[in-house]
Amino acid sequence: MRGRLGGVHLTPVGRRALLVETDDATQALALAARVRELVRAGELNLQEVVPAAGSVLLDGVDDPGQVRERLAGWTPGTETPPGELVEIGVEYDGADLADVAERWGQSVEEVIESHTRMEFVAAFCGFAPGFAYLSGLPARLHVPRLDSPRPRVPAGAVAVAGEWCAVYPTASPGGWRILGRTTTVLWDQERARPALLVPGTRVRFVAR
């Protein structure tokens, strides 16, 4: 069975999950925030809310009808409540900094100034534990991924690709364009909340 609410779709996934489709990551983040509010208020009973680029997975759903009923009034475009602000110090010495400057039509100094003026929002997590896709890059500053991914990007690399900015939490292959590096730990299993940048977190980069 496939239902609709507002401008999104609900699709059963397995026995106890629903996938709620949205137009983009902004809508997904807003919907996830609304679902969490309903769970905290005791109006919905489910175990996990996982936003993605164009969907929200609701896991541990006991009553799909309850979800449809409670979300019937939600419409795309709902503002997302502001989340916690995290500042991340960056050494802007990345291998692709000059290349990004050329693509942005700016000097290296102007790229650093532009990047540190922006406020990003963690839209969703994926690729690796603690890897948050940060929205907030204006369309005119979108840059393509590298034609050939690097076999190893170091942990702490601050990079951009397409509409996203991110910090690599661990060393891994990657094709994003590197602006700089940070010593901030993005993923620590010893912390009560291992991921530093959970969906909804606001992020500002500070030049070091």
Buried (B, 14 or more C-beta within 10 A) or exposed (E): EEBEBBEBBBEBEEEBBBBBBBEEBBBBBBBBBBBBEBBEEEEBEBEEBBBBBBBBBBBEBEEBEBBBEBBEEBEBEBEBEEBEEBEBEBBBEBBBBEBBBEBBEBEBEEBBEBBBEBEBBBBBBEEBEBBBBBBBBEEEBBBEBBEEEBEEBEBBBBBBBEBBBBBBBBEBEBBBBBBBBBEBBBBEEEEEEBBBBBBBBBBBBEEE
